[in-house]
Amino acid sequence: MRIKNQKDFWAGVMFVAFGAFFAGFGTQYTFGSAARMGPGYFPTVLGLIVIILGIIVAIGGLSAGAAEEKVARFDWQTLLLVLGPIVLFGLLLNPLGLVVSLFVLVAVSSYASHEFKWREALINAVVLIALCLIIFVWALKLQFPLWPSFIAG
């Protein structure tokens, strides 16, 4: 059997793997019923739905009528520029505060785009910082350090 559309086939395999992961861990909790859901109900059912979707997508990649597409070479630099700032945000939140940490997160992760422009990254950072301050600090009243510890005192 020949894989005609590699993108669809491997995306389907990835869906099946993630679905199996969540469904497997969901079964370790009480399942319950649709009327009275337990903590394992949602991850198990959602995992099974993702598995079914993955099988459908993978079979579509194997079908004779699928458009022929190859999987491009994996871009590790982009992956690190997207995931690295999330780790950096977690490390910087306490010493530098929410505002500076969010700015660093947006600035570094924006650099992963092939269409990177500083002006757009700056606007994105300002909007994200404003939204986070409104939602998490003002509305939800979560306790975050807002500014670096050496400024906030």
N, C-alpha and C positions, 0 to 999 in steps of 0.2 A: 504494500500500500504506500503510495507516494503522497507526501504532504504538499499540496498545491499552494495553499496560502499559509505560510509559516507564521505570520503575525496572528492570524485568527487561531490557529492550532495551539500555539504556545500561550496565547492569552487564555484560551479555554483550559489548558492544563494548569495555569496559574490560578484561575478561578476555582477549579476542583481542589487544588491544594489548600487554598485559603478557606474554602467552604468546609473541607474535611477537618482542618485545624479547629475552627470555631465550633462546628457540630460536635467534634470529639470532646472538646473541653466543656461544652454545654451539657453533655450527658452526665457529667460528674455532679451536676446539681439537680435538685428536685425539679421534675418536668412539669407536673400539674396538668391542667387541661386548658382548652381555649377559653372556657368561661372563668377559670381560676388559674391563671398562669403562675408557674413557679419561676424561680430565677434561671432555670435551665431552658425554659421554653423558647424565649426569643433567640438566643444564640444558636440553639439546635435547629429550629425551624429556618432561620435565616441562612445558616450554614448549608442546610439541605437544598434550599432554593438556589443558592450560589453554585452548589455542585451541579444541579440540573442545568442551570444556565451555562456553566462551563462546559458541560458535555455537549450541549447544543452548539456552542460556539466552536468547539474543537472539531465536531463532526462537520460543521460548515467549512472549516479549513481543509478538510480532507475531500470534500465533494468535488466532482469533476467540473462543475460549473463555477467554482470559486475563482476569483481573480488571482493570478499568480503574483505573490509578493514574498520577498525575502525579508528576514529579520536583519536590521542594520546592526553594525558593530556597537557593542554596549559602550555608553559614554560615562565612564566613572567620574570624570571631573564634574559633570552636571549633577550627578547623584550626590556627590559630596557637597556641592554648592547649594543643594536644596536641603539635604538632611543635616549637614554640619551646623548651619545657623540655628537649628532647633535645639541641638545639644548645647551650643554656645549660649543661647537664650537662657536655658536652664541653669547654666553655670554662672551667668552674669546677673541674673535677676536679683539676688540678695545684695551683692556688693554694689551694683550700679543702678538698681531700681528699674521699675517698669518702663519708663519713658526711654531711657538710654538703651536698655536691652532690646526693646521693640525696634528702635531705630537701627541698631546693629543687625537684628534679624532680617529686616526688610532690605537694608542696603546690601548685605552679603548675598542673600537668596535671590535678589533681583539681578545680580550679576550673572546668574546662571542662564538668563534669557539671551537668545541670540539678537534680540532687539533692545538691549539694555541702553537706557538713557538716564543720566543722573537726575534730571528734572522730574521725570515720571516716577522714579524711585523715591524721591523726596516727597512728592505729592502723595504717593501711596503710603509712605511712612507716617506722614502727618494725619491722614485720614484714619489709618489703622490705630494710631495712638489715641486719637480723639474718641473713636468708637470703643476702644478698650477701657478708656477712662470713664466714659459714660456708662457702659454696660457693667463692667466688673467692679469699679470703684464706687460710682455714684448709685447705680440701680441695685446691684447685688450686695453692695457694702462689703466686698472682700478686702482683706487686709494685705496689701502689697506695699513694699517700699517703693515710693514713686520716683525718688531721686537718689543719686549716689549717696552712700552713708556719710562721706566726708562733706557733702553739701547740706544734707538734711539734719545733720548733727545728731 
